[in-house]
Amino acid sequence: MWLQQRLKGLPGLLSSSWARRLLIGLLIFLIFYWYLGAERRWRFFSGTAMPGGAAGQCLLAEIHRWSSLVERGEGIYSTPQEQLDTPFVSGNGHIMIDIDSNKLWVASSSLPGSAPVHQTEFSPRVGVHLEGKRAEVQAIMLGFRKGAVLSVRCASPAALQSSRDCVTIREEFIAHRSRPNVYLQRIHINNPSDRPASLDISSESPSSVSKFSSSVEKLEDKDIVLASSRVPVENNRMVLVVVVSKKLNSRIQVPAKSEYKDNIVSVVWTSEPIESSKLEETFSSLREGAKKELGELLRASVEELVKDHQQAWMDLFISGVEMRKITDSHTPSSRTVNTTLYYILSSTTAPLLDRRLSSEERDRLESSLNYADHCFSGHATMHAENLWPERVSSAAQILQLVTLWTLTLQKRGCKVLVAAGAHGAMQGMVLSFGGLQFTENHLQFQADPDVLHNSYALRGIHYNQDLINLAVLLDAEGKPFLHVSVKQQEKPVKLYACEAGCLNEPVELTSEIKGHTFPVMVTQPITPLLYISTDLRHLQDLRHTLHLKAILAHEEHMANRYPGLPFLFWFSVASLITLFHLFLFKLIYNEYCGPGAKPLFRSKVAGKRDDGCCDIKTAA
């Protein structure tokens, strides 16, 4: 009864203009609150202010330069606002620099498939600190295509006038891709204030001095620092590590409204596991070799070194995986895929970039890249969460991931790719992601038809001298189809392709920009969805060897696979809904139209007349 009386009074309440405005405003707020979502709501209400005052505002401007790279999937960054629990490392398979923990990891073997598994006590990062700073904030970025870790720090001096006077310290950490023994730390300091800035240069960790014996020596009239230590391994053996670096002044003075740039070049030489009896002989050899290489580097252009390094990484990322549309929670994101690829490549040597490689050995490795027979066998790894982990929190976990990937590729017919180093590892991972496999005469795409609701692209697949791009795309109705394009090299070779079953005549693949599309057909029993080959006759004969029962369109296959609930269930639900509405209609009819029903509307005049009659009767 109480609820009925409140509902009767609702029209009168809404007749007020202020009540209608309040209700409309409440609805708009709820819609706005729901649209923002939890994460966006926090950012909206907490604001975008960066901690650190004026230094924080300076850092925001620096981070803005990275945003376009991150949006394109070419890197990730961590800021005081959005901290990432992921290791920021730079490596080349021989050495790996962990910037967060300031540790150097080295490999005891240069063979492909080996990784820098030995952690040393050497601190490779040189600290650059502003004297008398009031506040300092830092952001750090992992650049995939640059193969480097970028750091930017904004420090506000004690006599700060405005945020424009903050001193910016930009650093870049590079483990050189094509020179496996070389490590670079690039420093760029900008002082826009009206006063000179003094900065201290020192080792980040004092433990490096105690664990590594170091000395200052002369090299071509230049001071260098030579540090050495031993890393114990199994069977009472040890790995000897020698690091030779350019020596910097312990103090830097940057004049007002000026910049300072410098590069710290280091060379890391390691030995194979040796007996203690060979310690002196091995140390002498490593020492002389490292000093000789550092001398060559000091005479070379640092800009050319960095350019060669970045070009090598860009060549590696010609191949890769691009996630376009993800419709489930089990498929890895674009960020997860690119980060995993970067970690594996950073921990894998690249023998094809070795200048000492003979032409015969180079030809052999390149041929294995162009046609890796029987790789990748088995189901696709797209949904293997242990191979594409969403979270990696330490350099040790990176090395565990490298071991797992190496073992997986070797057991799935990709040993020749593993032997090709980083270039082969990239090819194997791309092939495994989509379920691509080389056979004796063709390349086949054997993805599971049931998981094609995700849209992704596999680029830079080596086939003879050509590069193939294969994408799974969705049309306007959500139906999947395949898109293939070819980037032909110096010696073009004709390529042909046909969809599942090869009932239609194979299509010649050309280097047209628009590429070629193929429908997704599903056979019974299941066979690959696409075949690519240089042999036209082979594809024409293939249709006679598959012995198929039926070939269905993808939507027919899904309808047969997931037919839904039986007709009787839906008929029962519809019958119950109909009966409920008939019963409800009967109740309403009896309430207002049945015997003894009350009038639907009560006239105000009639109400007053009834009240007057009651008053007359009472007076009488």
Salt bridges, closest charged atoms under 4 A:
GLU39 OE2 - ARG43 NH2 2.72
GLU62 OE1 - ARG65 NH1 3.64
GLU62 OE2 - ARG170 NH2 2.92
GLU74 OE2 - ARG72 NE 3.21
GLU74 OE2 - ARG145 NE 3.65
GLU82 OE2 - ARG43 NH2 3.44
ASP85 OD2 - ARG391 NH2 2.32
GLU121 OE1 - LYS103 NZ 3.22
GLU131 OE2 - ARG251 NH1 2.29
GLU136 OE1 - LYS133 NZ 3.34
GLU136 OE1 - ARG153 NH1 3.57
GLU171 OE1 - ARG125 NH2 3.71
GLU171 OE1 - ARG153 NH2 3.08
GLU172 OE1 - ARG186 NH1 3.94
ASP194 OD1 - LYS257 NZ 3.15
ASP200 OD1 - ARG251 NH1 3.96
GLU204 OE2 - HIS129 NE2 3.38
GLU217 OE1 - ARG287 NH2 2.90
GLU217 OE1 - LYS291 NZ 3.07
GLU220 OE2 - ARG299 NH1 2.39
ASP223 OD1 - LYS218 NZ 3.03
GLU259 OE1 - HIS188 NE2 3.22
ASP262 OD1 - LYS246 NZ 3.18
GLU275 OE2 - ARG237 NE 3.27
GLU288 OE2 - ARG287 NH1 2.73
GLU303 OE2 - ARG186 NH2 2.54
GLU322 OE2 - ARG324 NE 3.61
ASP328 OD2 - HIS453 NE2 2.69
ASP354 OD1 - ARG356 NE 3.22
GLU361 OE2 - ARG364 NH2 2.42
ASP373 OD1 - HIS374 ND1 3.24
ASP450 OD1 - HIS557 NE2 3.00
ASP450 OD2 - ARG561 NE 3.13
GLU477 OE1 - LYS479 NZ 3.14
GLU505 OE1 - ARG543 NH2 3.80
ASP541 OD1 - ARG537 NE 3.29
GLU555 OE2 - LYS479 NZ 3.78
